[in-house]
């Protein structure tokens, strides 16, 4: 299954294979982007963790070949 993410700043749509939580920031890190691409940034780590949990739930309930998720703004 492919995971497509629209970044919080709405400037990129990426096919990603991992999400890393660094402090309060969600990043996509791979060999091409070793320092990462920021997917979203939140006021605290708990909010960022909630977004990761939501993405995980969406992946588990997705049917078909693609899962699409838009990183929410800080709430």
VENBEL-V519702 format. One record per pair of residues at least 4 apart in sequence whose ideal C-beta (glycine too) atoms are under 8 Angstrom apart, sorted by the first residue. I is the first residue (numbers start at 1). J is the second residue. If there is no record, write none. Layout:
I|J, I|J
//
This chain:
1|59, 1|62, 1|64, 1|65, 1|66, 1|67, 2|15, 2|65, 2|66, 2|67, 3|15, 3|16, 3|17, 3|55, 3|59, 3|66, 3|67, 3|69, 4|13, 4|14, 4|15, 4|16, 4|66, 4|67, 4|68, 4|69, 5|13, 5|14, 5|16, 5|19, 5|28, 5|39, 5|69, 5|70, 5|71, 6|10, 6|12, 6|13, 6|68, 6|69, 6|70, 6|71, 7|11, 7|12, 7|13, 7|14, 7|37, 7|38, 7|39, 7|40, 7|71, 8|38, 8|39, 8|40, 8|41, 8|71, 8|72, 8|73, 8|74, 9|38, 12|37, 14|28, 14|37, 14|39, 16|28, 16|39, 17|30, 18|28, 18|29, 18|30, 19|26, 19|27, 19|28, 19|39, 19|52, 19|55, 20|26, 20|27, 20|28, 20|29, 20|36, 21|25, 21|26, 21|27, 21|45, 21|48, 21|49, 21|52, 22|27, 22|36, 23|45, 23|48, 24|41, 24|42, 24|43, 24|44, 24|45, 24|47, 24|48, 25|38, 25|40, 25|41, 25|42, 25|48, 26|38, 26|39, 26|40, 26|41, 26|42, 26|48, 26|51, 26|52, 26|71, 27|36, 27|37, 27|38, 27|39, 28|33, 28|36, 28|37, 28|39, 29|33, 29|34, 29|35, 29|36, 29|37, 30|34, 33|37, 39|71, 40|48, 40|51, 40|71, 40|72, 40|74, 41|48, 41|74, 42|47, 42|48, 42|51, 42|74, 43|47, 43|74, 44|48, 45|49, 46|50, 47|51, 47|74, 47|75, 48|52, 49|53, 50|54, 51|55, 51|71, 51|72, 52|56, 53|57, 54|58, 54|69, 55|59, 55|69, 56|60, 57|61, 58|62, 58|67, 58|69, 59|67, 62|66, 62|67
//
